[in-house]
């Protein structure tokens, strides 16, 4: 799977209030991409860009890092539930 399409399908703008239902449409490959530490930098850049577009006041490195960690943890939980 193309790394850019994996990142594009992550629900950045909803991650702080997201429920498991939102993850049903996210492909397994995308969730696996999200939990892989090797993809951290790409995930961080994507999260920061999303924040700049949706909530410029929150577009800080700290907030982007929080989003990446929340996305990673959520993806882990969803992958576990799908087993």
C-alpha positions, 0 to 999 in steps of 0.5 A: 500500500502507498504510504501517502494513501495510508496516511490520507485515510487516517481520521486526524480531525476526529481522533480526539473524539473518535469511537471504534465505529469510525475505525471500521472503514479504515483498512487493516494495512492503514492501521498497521502503518499507524502502529509502525514506529518507522512511520512516525515522522510521516504520521507527524507531518500529516497530523501537523498539516491536518491541524494547520488546515482544521485548527490552526491555533492547535497546530503545534508540534506538541499537539501533532505529537499527541495526535500521533500517539492517540492514533497509534494507541487507537490503531493498536486497540482496533487491530487487537479487536479485529483478531 
